[in-house]
Amino acid sequence: MRIKLLIALLLVIFVAGITFPIMMINNKNSSEVNMVAINELVKTVEQNWGQINTETFNNSDFQQPLMIIDNLENVMYQTPDIQFINIYDAIKNRDSIIDVRQNNEIVGKIIIRNNDKEIVQKMKKELVTSFSLIVGLLMSVIIIYNVYIYRTLLKPFMQLQHFAADVARGNLDIPLNMDKNNYFGAFTESFDLLREELYAARQREYESNRSKKELVATLSHDIKTPVASIKAVSELMLLQVRDEKVIKQVNTIYSKAEQIDLLVTDMFHATLEELQQLQITVTEESSEVLVDMIENVNYDNQIVYDSIPQCIILTDAVRMQQVIDNIISNSYKYAGTKVTIKSQIKQGYLELHIMDLGSGISEDELPLLFNKYYRGTNIGGKNGSGLGLYISKYFMENMYGQISCYNGHDGFTVVLKIKLA
């Protein structure tokens, strides 16, 4: 409807632009020759020849500019609005030239000025002015319509473009501003409803995945408890039995329990590899808690450690236990030797140096050990997910501490720096 109105308006302006100049041209008539008035003028001039002045033409109805000259082209009379130059100029201007006679002899001439040239010049100016006004009016209408098109059509589509880019990047929190009064009001409203549905679906998916992961983590933890009991009983039986067949069977039970324990640990880590879900609560703890943590992984007295200095540390006991479990488990798995732990207070940290007597790892691989899923070339076909040291680093840094590693003279060493309170 609005497009039709614009077309009609443009047609009206165009027709008016053509009609107005035509009417203006028709109203500009050239000088018409009134022979009766000219004859009376000639008679008046002939009767008053030699005595022609302004009063001579007081009773004349002749209104056109004129000049009266003698045979020598001397001006005897002329109206104020013209100036005589010569006969040639009058002929060139297409003026009317009439002879004045006395006793059948030509004594002078009447030159009636032709104003067609002036009329044409004036007409040209008026045509240029009217054309400029019409073009300006058309341009104004087109500009106003383009602004209208931009505000009602192009701008909403540009908003949709930015909105689609935000949705593609996953920014579903940004609503789509819309005006229901324009052509695409309902259309843009549908897009915003789509954004809200996508956001709700993402939240449901997030909650669902989180519930599943928490369930797997809980089951993993619950499974580790009876497995630890099986291992403890197996160790006790190994100390008591003497029959070789029974020892072999108990060793099988222990090794399978150990395998289950490692697999469940890997499953637990893989489930919670999105570390934002691993809550860390840092509190002030006595350094004595580290003794219990070490003893929890001191199978068969494989760990030798000095007395830990008495101090208050900033840590999350649960997460620190996981860090120590990961490091000691790696030593048991890859080095297969006793583990020595030395501790000291240095520059605001309690340092634990956890050392095994294994072959260590190549210097090129040391910077990569804390990367997610990275496993060194010394794994020897042993199971693992490559998440232990990665998660340990995340825990230590979020407990205001640090973790590093290096190859010592007698094996591989991991250094834990625990922040002092």
BANUTOR-142290 format. One record per residue (C-alpha): chain; residue in three letters; x, y, z; residue number from 1. Coordinates in Angstrom, 2 decimals. Each point is the difference from the previous one (the first is absolute). Example, Ala and Ser with C-alpha at 12.3 -4.5 7.8 and 13.67 -1.06 7.14 Angstrom:
2
<atom 'A','ala',<12.30,-4.50,7.80>,1>;
<atom 'A','ser',<1.37,3.44,-0.66>,2>;
end
This chain:
421
<atom 'A','met',<0.00,0.00,0.00>,1>;
<atom 'A','arg',<2.79,2.45,0.92>,2>;
<atom 'A','ile',<1.97,-0.91,-3.12>,3>;
<atom 'A','lys',<-3.04,0.77,-2.15>,4>;
<atom 'A','leu',<-0.39,3.33,1.78>,5>;
<atom 'A','leu',<3.64,0.84,-0.73>,6>;
<atom 'A','ile',<-0.39,-0.86,-3.69>,7>;
<atom 'A','ala',<-3.13,2.15,-0.23>,8>;
<atom 'A','leu',<1.77,2.91,1.68>,9>;
<atom 'A','leu',<2.96,-0.26,-2.37>,10>;
<atom 'A','leu',<-2.35,-0.08,-3.01>,11>;
<atom 'A','val',<-1.83,3.10,1.25>,12>;
<atom 'A','ile',<3.27,1.88,0.42>,13>;
<atom 'A','phe',<1.23,-1.16,-3.41>,14>;
<atom 'A','val',<-3.22,1.03,-1.78>,15>;
<atom 'A','ala',<0.00,3.35,1.81>,16>;
<atom 'A','gly',<3.61,0.48,-1.01>,17>;
<atom 'A','ile',<-0.91,-0.44,-3.66>,18>;
<atom 'A','thr',<-3.30,1.92,0.05>,19>;
<atom 'A','phe',<1.27,3.09,1.79>,20>;
<atom 'A','pro',<2.77,0.86,-2.52>,21>;
<atom 'A','ile',<-2.43,-0.58,-2.91>,22>;
<atom 'A','met',<-2.51,2.39,1.52>,23>;
<atom 'A','met',<2.72,2.52,0.68>,24>;
<atom 'A','ile',<1.20,-0.14,-3.61>,25>;
<atom 'A','asn',<-3.54,0.44,-1.31>,26>;
<atom 'A','asn',<-0.45,3.08,2.17>,27>;
<atom 'A','lys',<3.13,1.64,-1.40>,28>;
<atom 'A','asn',<-1.23,1.50,-3.23>,29>;
<atom 'A','ser',<2.33,1.72,-2.40>,30>;
<atom 'A','ser',<-0.48,3.62,-0.86>,31>;
<atom 'A','glu',<-3.13,0.31,-2.08>,32>;
<atom 'A','val',<-0.05,2.62,-2.81>,33>;
<atom 'A','asn',<-3.01,2.35,0.30>,34>;
<atom 'A','met',<-0.17,1.53,-3.45>,35>;
<atom 'A','val',<-2.69,2.54,0.92>,36>;
<atom 'A','ala',<2.06,1.36,2.88>,37>;
<atom 'A','ile',<3.12,0.07,-2.20>,38>;
<atom 'A','asn',<-1.80,1.94,-2.74>,39>;
<atom 'A','glu',<-1.24,2.53,2.53>,40>;
<atom 'A','leu',<3.53,0.25,1.40>,41>;
<atom 'A','val',<1.43,0.66,-3.47>,42>;
<atom 'A','lys',<-2.58,2.72,-0.70>,43>;
<atom 'A','thr',<0.74,1.65,3.33>,44>;
<atom 'A','val',<3.73,-0.02,-0.69>,45>;
<atom 'A','glu',<-0.42,1.37,-3.56>,46>;
<atom 'A','gln',<-2.31,2.77,1.19>,47>;
<atom 'A','asn',<2.39,1.07,2.78>,48>;
<atom 'A','trp',<3.28,-0.61,-1.82>,49>;
<atom 'A','gly',<2.58,2.39,1.23>,50>;
<atom 'A','gln',<-1.93,0.67,3.22>,51>;
<atom 'A','ile',<-0.11,-3.48,1.50>,52>;
<atom 'A','asn',<0.23,-0.23,3.77>,53>;
<atom 'A','thr',<-1.58,-1.92,2.88>,54>;
<atom 'A','glu',<-3.22,1.98,-0.16>,55>;
<atom 'A','thr',<-0.45,-1.09,-3.62>,56>;
<atom 'A','phe',<-0.99,-3.50,1.16>,57>;
<atom 'A','asn',<-2.11,0.88,3.03>,58>;
<atom 'A','asn',<-3.22,-0.94,-1.76>,59>;
<atom 'A','ser',<1.45,-3.07,-1.70>,60>;
<atom 'A','asp',<-0.97,-3.58,1.02>,61>;
<atom 'A','phe',<3.24,-1.39,-1.35>,62>;
<atom 'A','gln',<1.89,-1.64,2.92>,63>;
<atom 'A','gln',<2.95,-1.76,-1.66>,64>;
<atom 'A','pro',<3.54,1.41,0.28>,65>;
<atom 'A','leu',<0.95,2.07,-3.05>,66>;
<atom 'A','met',<2.60,2.34,-1.46>,67>;
<atom 'A','ile',<-0.25,2.72,-2.65>,68>;
<atom 'A','ile',<3.08,0.88,-2.05>,69>;
<atom 'A','asp',<0.66,2.22,-3.03>,70>;
<atom 'A','asn',<1.79,-1.00,-3.16>,71>;
<atom 'A','leu',<3.33,0.67,1.67>,72>;
<atom 'A','glu',<-0.91,-2.44,2.84>,73>;
<atom 'A','asn',<-0.27,2.83,2.48>,74>;
<atom 'A','val',<-2.40,-0.91,2.81>,75>;
<atom 'A','met',<-2.90,2.39,0.03>,76>;
<atom 'A','tyr',<-1.99,-1.90,2.64>,77>;
<atom 'A','gln',<0.20,-3.25,1.92>,78>;
<atom 'A','thr',<-1.85,-1.59,2.90>,79>;
<atom 'A','pro',<1.98,-0.21,3.29>,80>;
<atom 'A','asp',<0.39,-3.80,0.07>,81>;
<atom 'A','ile',<2.03,-0.36,-3.23>,82>;
<atom 'A','gln',<3.08,1.51,-1.59>,83>;
<atom 'A','phe',<0.69,0.37,-3.72>,84>;
<atom 'A','ile',<3.34,-1.15,-1.36>,85>;
<atom 'A','asn',<-0.38,-0.29,-3.75>,86>;
<atom 'A','ile',<-2.28,-1.33,-2.73>,87>;
<atom 'A','tyr',<2.01,-3.19,-0.32>,88>;
<atom 'A','asp',<-0.54,-0.80,3.67>,89>;
<atom 'A','ala',<-3.76,0.60,-0.43>,90>;
<atom 'A','ile',<-0.12,-2.34,-2.99>,91>;
<atom 'A','lys',<2.00,-2.60,1.89>,92>;
<atom 'A','asn',<-2.47,0.23,2.87>,93>;
<atom 'A','arg',<-2.86,-0.48,-2.46>,94>;
<atom 'A','asp',<-1.53,3.38,0.95>,95>;
<atom 'A','ser',<-2.82,1.46,-2.12>,96>;
<atom 'A','ile',<1.33,2.88,-2.16>,97>;
<atom 'A','ile',<-2.51,2.40,-1.61>,98>;
<atom 'A','asp',<0.81,2.92,-2.29>,99>;
<atom 'A','val',<-1.17,3.51,0.86>,100>;
<atom 'A','arg',<-0.87,2.14,-3.08>,101>;
<atom 'A','gln',<-0.36,3.67,-0.58>,102>;
<atom 'A','asn',<-1.17,1.10,-3.44>,103>;
<atom 'A','asn',<0.50,-3.53,-1.28>,104>;
<atom 'A','glu',<3.60,0.02,1.16>,105>;
<atom 'A','ile',<1.43,-2.20,2.74>,106>;
<atom 'A','val',<1.20,2.26,2.75>,107>;
<atom 'A','gly',<0.48,-2.52,2.80>,108>;
<atom 'A','lys',<-0.89,-3.32,1.49>,109>;
<atom 'A','ile',<-2.05,-1.39,2.89>,110>;
<atom 'A','ile',<1.62,-2.98,1.69>,111>;
<atom 'A','ile',<-2.38,-2.11,2.15>,112>;
<atom 'A','arg',<1.99,-2.17,2.39>,113>;
<atom 'A','asn',<-0.51,-3.76,-0.22>,114>;
<atom 'A','asn',<0.14,-1.56,3.54>,115>;
<atom 'A','asp',<-0.15,-3.68,-1.04>,116>;
<atom 'A','lys',<3.61,-0.55,1.11>,117>;
<atom 'A','glu',<-0.71,1.35,3.45>,118>;
<atom 'A','ile',<-3.10,-2.16,0.25>,119>;
<atom 'A','val',<2.01,-3.08,-0.97>,120>;
<atom 'A','gln',<2.71,0.76,2.58>,121>;
<atom 'A','lys',<-2.58,0.52,2.71>,122>;
<atom 'A','met',<-1.73,-3.22,-1.03>,123>;
<atom 'A','lys',<3.27,-1.90,0.23>,124>;
<atom 'A','lys',<0.61,1.26,3.53>,125>;
<atom 'A','glu',<-3.50,-0.93,1.06>,126>;
<atom 'A','leu',<0.33,-3.47,-1.56>,127>;
<atom 'A','val',<3.33,-0.62,1.76>,128>;
<atom 'A','thr',<-1.50,1.14,3.31>,129>;
<atom 'A','ser',<-3.10,-2.15,-0.38>,130>;
<atom 'A','phe',<2.07,-3.02,-1.12>,131>;
<atom 'A','ser',<2.32,0.40,3.01>,132>;
<atom 'A','leu',<-2.97,0.19,2.36>,133>;
<atom 'A','ile',<-1.58,-3.11,-1.51>,134>;
<atom 'A','val',<3.26,-1.97,0.13>,135>;
<atom 'A','gly',<0.56,1.14,3.58>,136>;
<atom 'A','leu',<-3.50,-1.06,0.94>,137>;
<atom 'A','leu',<0.47,-3.41,-1.64>,138>;
<atom 'A','met',<3.35,-0.49,1.75>,139>;
<atom 'A','ser',<-1.54,0.98,3.34>,140>;
<atom 'A','val',<-2.80,-2.53,-0.45>,141>;
<atom 'A','ile',<2.48,-2.73,-0.99>,142>;
<atom 'A','ile',<2.29,0.76,2.95>,143>;
<atom 'A','ile',<-2.92,-0.03,2.44>,144>;
<atom 'A','tyr',<-1.19,-3.29,-1.46>,145>;
<atom 'A','asn',<3.51,-1.51,0.21>,146>;
<atom 'A','val',<0.22,1.01,3.66>,147>;
<atom 'A','tyr',<-3.39,-1.58,0.54>,148>;
<atom 'A','ile',<1.12,-3.21,-1.77>,149>;
<atom 'A','tyr',<3.17,-0.11,2.11>,150>;
<atom 'A','arg',<-1.85,0.43,3.29>,151>;
<atom 'A','thr',<-2.81,-2.42,-0.80>,152>;
<atom 'A','leu',<1.76,-2.65,-2.12>,153>;
<atom 'A','leu',<3.79,0.15,-0.02>,154>;
<atom 'A','lys',<0.62,0.84,3.66>,155>;
<atom 'A','pro',<-2.10,-2.94,1.30>,156>;
<atom 'A','phe',<1.92,-2.35,-2.32>,157>;
<atom 'A','met',<3.32,1.40,1.23>,158>;
<atom 'A','gln',<-1.15,-0.65,3.58>,159>;
<atom 'A','leu',<-0.90,-3.53,-1.03>,160>;
<atom 'A','gln',<3.49,-0.41,-1.49>,161>;
<atom 'A','his',<1.71,0.99,3.25>,162>;
<atom 'A','phe',<-2.49,-2.11,1.96>,163>;
<atom 'A','ala',<0.76,-3.06,-2.17>,164>;
<atom 'A','ala',<3.74,0.55,0.53>,165>;
<atom 'A','asp',<-0.51,0.12,3.78>,166>;
<atom 'A','val',<-2.08,-3.18,-0.09>,167>;
<atom 'A','ala',<2.65,-1.72,-2.14>,168>;
<atom 'A','arg',<2.64,0.95,2.58>,169>;
<atom 'A','gly',<-2.21,-1.32,2.76>,170>;
<atom 'A','asn',<-0.89,3.39,1.51>,171>;
<atom 'A','leu',<-3.59,-0.84,0.83>,172>;
<atom 'A','asp',<-0.30,2.53,2.83>,173>;
<atom 'A','ile',<-0.32,2.99,-2.36>,174>;
<atom 'A','pro',<-3.66,0.65,-0.92>,175>;
<atom 'A','leu',<-1.10,1.24,-3.42>,176>;
<atom 'A','asn',<-1.36,3.53,0.21>,177>;
<atom 'A','met',<-3.09,0.24,-2.18>,178>;
<atom 'A','asp',<-2.78,2.36,-1.00>,179>;
<atom 'A','lys',<-3.27,-1.81,-0.51>,180>;
<atom 'A','asn',<-1.36,2.90,-2.09>,181>;
<atom 'A','asn',<2.31,-0.57,-2.96>,182>;
<atom 'A','tyr',<-0.40,-2.56,-2.78>,183>;
<atom 'A','phe',<2.20,-2.58,1.71>,184>;
<atom 'A','gly',<-1.23,0.41,3.55>,185>;
<atom 'A','ala',<-1.51,-3.48,0.29>,186>;
<atom 'A','phe',<2.92,-1.41,-2.00>,187>;
<atom 'A','thr',<2.64,1.38,2.40>,188>;
<atom 'A','glu',<-2.12,-1.03,2.98>,189>;
<atom 'A','ser',<0.13,-3.59,-1.27>,190>;
<atom 'A','phe',<3.80,0.20,-0.18>,191>;
<atom 'A','asp',<0.18,1.19,3.59>,192>;
<atom 'A','leu',<-2.30,-2.83,1.07>,193>;
<atom 'A','leu',<2.39,-2.35,-1.79>,194>;
<atom 'A','arg',<2.90,1.48,2.00>,195>;
<atom 'A','glu',<-1.89,-0.52,3.26>,196>;
<atom 'A','glu',<-0.79,-3.61,-0.91>,197>;
<atom 'A','leu',<3.64,-0.65,-0.93>,198>;
<atom 'A','tyr',<1.12,1.52,3.28>,199>;
<atom 'A','ala',<-2.47,-2.13,1.96>,200>;
<atom 'A','ala',<1.06,-3.11,-1.94>,201>;
<atom 'A','arg',<3.65,0.72,0.72>,202>;
<atom 'A','gln',<-0.72,0.42,3.70>,203>;
<atom 'A','arg',<-1.93,-3.26,0.07>,204>;
<atom 'A','glu',<2.85,-1.74,-1.82>,205>;
<atom 'A','tyr',<2.53,1.48,2.40>,206>;
<atom 'A','glu',<-1.95,-1.08,3.05>,207>;
<atom 'A','ser',<-0.54,-3.45,-1.48>,208>;
<atom 'A','asn',<3.70,-0.48,-0.78>,209>;
<atom 'A','arg',<0.96,1.31,3.40>,210>;
<atom 'A','ser',<-2.39,-2.39,1.72>,211>;
<atom 'A','lys',<1.42,-2.90,-2.00>,212>;
<atom 'A','lys',<3.56,0.95,0.82>,213>;
<atom 'A','glu',<-0.79,0.46,3.67>,214>;
<atom 'A','leu',<-1.68,-3.41,0.00>,215>;
<atom 'A','val',<3.06,-1.62,-1.62>,216>;
<atom 'A','ala',<2.31,1.81,2.42>,217>;
<atom 'A','thr',<-2.06,-1.10,2.98>,218>;
<atom 'A','leu',<-0.09,-3.62,-1.17>,219>;
<atom 'A','ser',<3.73,0.13,-0.69>,220>;
<atom 'A','his',<0.65,1.17,3.53>,221>;
<atom 'A','asp',<-2.30,-2.61,1.46>,222>;
<atom 'A','ile',<1.66,-2.75,-2.02>,223>;
<atom 'A','lys',<3.46,1.03,1.17>,224>;
<atom 'A','thr',<-0.94,-0.56,3.65>,225>;
<atom 'A','pro',<-0.74,-3.77,-0.22>,226>;
<atom 'A','val',<2.92,-0.43,-2.42>,227>;
<atom 'A','ala',<2.29,1.55,2.59>,228>;
<atom 'A','ser',<-1.35,-2.47,2.57>,229>;
<atom 'A','ile',<0.68,-2.93,-2.34>,230>;
<atom 'A','lys',<3.56,1.21,-0.49>,231>;
<atom 'A','ala',<0.52,0.42,3.73>,232>;
<atom 'A','val',<-1.30,-3.51,0.75>,233>;
<atom 'A','ser',<2.13,-1.44,-2.78>,234>;
<atom 'A','glu',<3.09,1.67,1.44>,235>;
<atom 'A','leu',<-0.83,-1.42,3.43>,236>;
<atom 'A','met',<-0.49,-3.49,-1.44>,237>;
<atom 'A','leu',<3.33,0.21,-1.82>,238>;
<atom 'A','leu',<1.69,0.60,3.33>,239>;
<atom 'A','gln',<-1.68,-2.97,1.63>,240>;
<atom 'A','val',<-0.21,-2.81,-2.57>,241>;
<atom 'A','arg',<2.89,-2.34,-0.85>,242>;
<atom 'A','asp',<-1.54,-2.22,-2.65>,243>;
<atom 'A','glu',<1.39,0.90,-3.45>,244>;
<atom 'A','lys',<-3.29,-0.70,-1.76>,245>;
<atom 'A','val',<-1.93,2.24,2.36>,246>;
<atom 'A','ile',<2.64,2.72,-0.29>,247>;
<atom 'A','lys',<-0.34,-0.11,-3.77>,248>;
<atom 'A','gln',<-3.78,0.25,0.20>,249>;
<atom 'A','val',<0.14,2.89,2.50>,250>;
<atom 'A','asn',<2.53,1.80,-2.21>,251>;
<atom 'A','thr',<-2.45,-0.37,-2.89>,252>;
<atom 'A','ile',<-2.79,1.46,2.12>,253>;
<atom 'A','tyr',<2.23,2.89,1.06>,254>;
<atom 'A','ser',<1.19,0.78,-3.54>,255>;
<atom 'A','lys',<-3.56,-0.03,-1.36>,256>;
<atom 'A','ala',<-1.15,2.22,2.85>,257>;
<atom 'A','glu',<2.87,2.37,-0.81>,258>;
<atom 'A','gln',<-1.01,-0.03,-3.66>,259>;
<atom 'A','ile',<-3.62,0.77,0.90>,260>;
<atom 'A','asp',<1.17,2.79,2.29>,261>;
<atom 'A','leu',<2.05,1.63,-2.77>,262>;
<atom 'A','leu',<-2.77,-0.36,-2.57>,263>;
<atom 'A','val',<-2.54,1.54,2.35>,264>;
<atom 'A','thr',<2.43,2.85,0.72>,265>;
<atom 'A','asp',<0.45,0.62,-3.71>,266>;
<atom 'A','met',<-3.76,-0.04,-0.51>,267>;
<atom 'A','phe',<-0.44,2.48,2.83>,268>;
<atom 'A','his',<2.56,2.38,-1.47>,269>;
<atom 'A','ala',<-1.34,-0.31,-3.53>,270>;
<atom 'A','thr',<-3.53,0.72,1.22>,271>;
<atom 'A','leu',<1.05,3.16,1.82>,272>;
<atom 'A','glu',<2.56,1.19,-2.51>,273>;
<atom 'A','glu',<-2.03,3.22,-0.28>,274>;
<atom 'A','leu',<1.81,1.49,2.95>,275>;
<atom 'A','gln',<-2.55,2.74,0.63>,276>;
<atom 'A','gln',<-2.19,-2.69,1.53>,277>;
<atom 'A','leu',<2.72,-0.99,2.48>,278>;
<atom 'A','gln',<-0.75,2.30,2.92>,279>;
<atom 'A','ile',<3.01,1.18,2.01>,280>;
<atom 'A','thr',<-0.40,1.42,3.51>,281>;
<atom 'A','val',<3.27,1.33,1.38>,282>;
<atom 'A','thr',<0.27,0.09,3.80>,283>;
<atom 'A','glu',<2.75,0.27,2.58>,284>;
<atom 'A','glu',<1.26,-3.43,1.01>,285>;
<atom 'A','ser',<2.79,-1.34,2.14>,286>;
<atom 'A','ser',<2.86,-1.56,-1.95>,287>;
<atom 'A','glu',<-0.66,-3.19,1.99>,288>;
<atom 'A','val',<-2.83,-0.84,-2.42>,289>;
<atom 'A','leu',<2.68,-0.70,-2.60>,290>;
<atom 'A','val',<1.25,-2.93,2.08>,291>;
<atom 'A','asp',<-3.41,-1.66,-0.14>,292>;
<atom 'A','met',<-0.19,0.65,-3.75>,293>;
<atom 'A','ile',<3.36,-1.63,-0.56>,294>;
<atom 'A','glu',<-0.88,-2.97,2.17>,295>;
<atom 'A','asn',<-3.22,-0.50,-1.98>,296>;
<atom 'A','val',<2.10,-0.93,-3.04>,297>;
<atom 'A','asn',<2.92,-1.63,1.85>,298>;
<atom 'A','tyr',<-0.59,-3.54,-1.21>,299>;
<atom 'A','asp',<2.46,-2.57,1.39>,300>;
<atom 'A','asn',<2.00,2.82,1.55>,301>;
<atom 'A','gln',<1.36,1.02,-3.40>,302>;
<atom 'A','ile',<0.16,3.68,1.05>,303>;
<atom 'A','val',<2.85,1.37,2.11>,304>;
<atom 'A','tyr',<-0.48,3.54,1.29>,305>;
<atom 'A','asp',<1.50,2.32,2.57>,306>;
<atom 'A','ser',<-1.92,1.81,2.67>,307>;
<atom 'A','ile',<-2.05,2.77,-1.58>,308>;
<atom 'A','pro',<0.60,3.49,1.51>,309>;
<atom 'A','gln',<-2.77,1.25,2.24>,310>;
<atom 'A','cys',<-1.84,2.89,-1.69>,311>;
<atom 'A','ile',<-3.40,1.20,-1.19>,312>;
<atom 'A','ile',<-0.65,-0.45,-3.71>,313>;
<atom 'A','leu',<-2.69,1.14,-2.44>,314>;
<atom 'A','thr',<-1.50,-3.03,-1.65>,315>;
<atom 'A','asp',<-3.08,-2.05,-0.81>,316>;
<atom 'A','ala',<0.62,-3.30,1.78>,317>;
<atom 'A','val',<-2.08,-2.03,-2.45>,318>;
<atom 'A','arg',<1.70,1.47,-3.09>,319>;
<atom 'A','met',<3.46,-0.23,1.54>,320>;
<atom 'A','gln',<-0.60,-3.68,0.69>,321>;
<atom 'A','gln',<-0.84,-0.43,-3.71>,322>;
<atom 'A','val',<3.22,1.78,-0.98>,323>;
<atom 'A','ile',<2.13,-2.23,2.21>,324>;
<atom 'A','asp',<-1.91,-3.09,-1.16>,325>;
<atom 'A','asn',<0.67,0.90,-3.64>,326>;
<atom 'A','ile',<3.71,0.58,0.49>,327>;
<atom 'A','ile',<0.63,-3.07,2.17>,328>;
<atom 'A','ser',<-2.14,-2.15,-2.31>,329>;
<atom 'A','asn',<2.14,1.09,-2.97>,330>;
<atom 'A','ser',<3.18,-0.91,1.90>,331>;
<atom 'A','tyr',<-1.38,-3.44,0.85>,332>;
<atom 'A','lys',<-1.19,-0.54,-3.58>,333>;
<atom 'A','tyr',<2.92,1.26,-2.07>,334>;
<atom 'A','ala',<3.05,-0.15,2.31>,335>;
<atom 'A','gly',<-0.94,-3.00,2.18>,336>;
<atom 'A','thr',<2.43,1.06,2.72>,337>;
<atom 'A','lys',<-0.12,1.40,3.50>,338>;
<atom 'A','val',<-1.04,3.63,0.32>,339>;
<atom 'A','thr',<1.80,2.56,2.12>,340>;
<atom 'A','ile',<-1.66,3.21,1.18>,341>;
<atom 'A','lys',<2.02,2.90,1.36>,342>;
<atom 'A','ser',<-1.54,3.19,1.33>,343>;
<atom 'A','gln',<1.14,3.52,0.84>,344>;
<atom 'A','ile',<-1.36,3.51,0.51>,345>;
<atom 'A','lys',<1.29,2.45,-2.57>,346>;
<atom 'A','gln',<-1.09,3.49,-1.08>,347>;
<atom 'A','gly',<-3.55,-0.21,1.32>,348>;
<atom 'A','tyr',<-0.66,-3.57,-1.15>,349>;
<atom 'A','leu',<0.18,-3.47,1.50>,350>;
<atom 'A','glu',<1.83,-2.04,-2.65>,351>;
<atom 'A','leu',<-0.44,-3.75,-0.45>,352>;
<atom 'A','his',<2.60,-1.68,-2.23>,353>;
<atom 'A','ile',<-1.42,-3.40,-1.06>,354>;
<atom 'A','met',<2.77,-2.10,-1.53>,355>;
<atom 'A','asp',<0.10,-3.50,-1.50>,356>;
<atom 'A','leu',<2.94,-2.04,-1.26>,357>;
<atom 'A','gly',<-1.30,-0.57,-3.52>,358>;
<atom 'A','ser',<1.57,0.89,-3.31>,359>;
<atom 'A','gly',<-1.83,3.34,-0.19>,360>;
<atom 'A','ile',<-1.13,1.57,-3.25>,361>;
<atom 'A','ser',<1.74,1.76,-2.90>,362>;
<atom 'A','glu',<0.72,3.69,0.46>,363>;
<atom 'A','asp',<-2.03,0.85,-3.12>,364>;
<atom 'A','glu',<-3.13,-1.49,1.54>,365>;
<atom 'A','leu',<0.24,1.73,3.38>,366>;
<atom 'A','pro',<-1.91,3.17,-1.08>,367>;
<atom 'A','leu',<-2.78,-2.17,-1.45>,368>;
<atom 'A','leu',<-0.75,-2.18,3.03>,369>;
<atom 'A','phe',<-2.64,2.38,1.38>,370>;
<atom 'A','asn',<-1.93,0.22,-3.29>,371>;
<atom 'A','lys',<-3.41,-1.61,-0.23>,372>;
<atom 'A','tyr',<0.09,-3.61,-1.31>,373>;
<atom 'A','tyr',<3.78,0.03,-0.44>,374>;
<atom 'A','arg',<1.81,-3.21,0.89>,375>;
<atom 'A','gly',<3.76,-0.40,-0.15>,376>;
<atom 'A','thr',<1.91,-2.51,-2.08>,377>;
<atom 'A','asn',<0.84,-2.01,3.14>,378>;
<atom 'A','ile',<-3.55,-1.28,0.55>,379>;
<atom 'A','gly',<1.02,-3.52,-0.99>,380>;
<atom 'A','gly',<-3.53,-1.03,-1.00>,381>;
<atom 'A','lys',<-1.42,0.85,3.41>,382>;
<atom 'A','asn',<-3.57,1.30,0.22>,383>;
<atom 'A','gly',<-0.67,3.68,0.60>,384>;
<atom 'A','ser',<-1.96,3.03,-1.23>,385>;
<atom 'A','gly',<2.67,2.74,0.04>,386>;
<atom 'A','leu',<-2.08,2.09,2.41>,387>;
<atom 'A','gly',<1.72,-0.61,3.36>,388>;
<atom 'A','leu',<2.69,2.69,-0.15>,389>;
<atom 'A','tyr',<-2.29,2.36,-1.95>,390>;
<atom 'A','ile',<-2.63,-0.13,2.77>,391>;
<atom 'A','ser',<2.71,0.21,2.67>,392>;
<atom 'A','lys',<1.31,3.22,-1.53>,393>;
<atom 'A','tyr',<-3.52,1.44,-0.13>,394>;
<atom 'A','phe',<-0.55,-0.85,3.69>,395>;
<atom 'A','met',<3.35,1.40,1.14>,396>;
<atom 'A','glu',<-0.38,3.30,-1.85>,397>;
<atom 'A','asn',<-3.52,0.49,1.35>,398>;
<atom 'A','met',<1.28,-0.68,3.51>,399>;
<atom 'A','tyr',<2.56,2.83,-0.48>,400>;
<atom 'A','gly',<2.81,-2.53,-0.39>,401>;
<atom 'A','gln',<2.27,-1.30,-2.76>,402>;
<atom 'A','ile',<1.09,-3.31,-1.47>,403>;
<atom 'A','ser',<3.09,-0.81,-2.06>,404>;
<atom 'A','cys',<2.18,-2.98,-0.88>,405>;
<atom 'A','tyr',<3.55,-0.80,-1.04>,406>;
<atom 'A','asn',<2.35,-2.92,-0.52>,407>;
<atom 'A','gly',<2.31,-0.52,2.98>,408>;
<atom 'A','his',<3.25,-1.92,0.18>,409>;
<atom 'A','asp',<-1.74,-3.10,1.37>,410>;
<atom 'A','gly',<-3.46,0.23,-1.60>,411>;
<atom 'A','phe',<-2.99,2.24,-0.60>,412>;
<atom 'A','thr',<-1.14,2.75,2.44>,413>;
<atom 'A','val',<-3.28,1.91,0.32>,414>;
<atom 'A','val',<0.04,3.16,2.13>,415>;
<atom 'A','leu',<-3.19,1.22,1.72>,416>;
<atom 'A','lys',<0.04,3.55,1.38>,417>;
<atom 'A','ile',<-2.81,0.47,2.52>,418>;
<atom 'A','lys',<-0.79,3.58,1.00>,419>;
<atom 'A','leu',<0.53,0.86,3.67>,420>;
<atom 'A','ala',<-2.87,1.72,1.80>,421>;
end
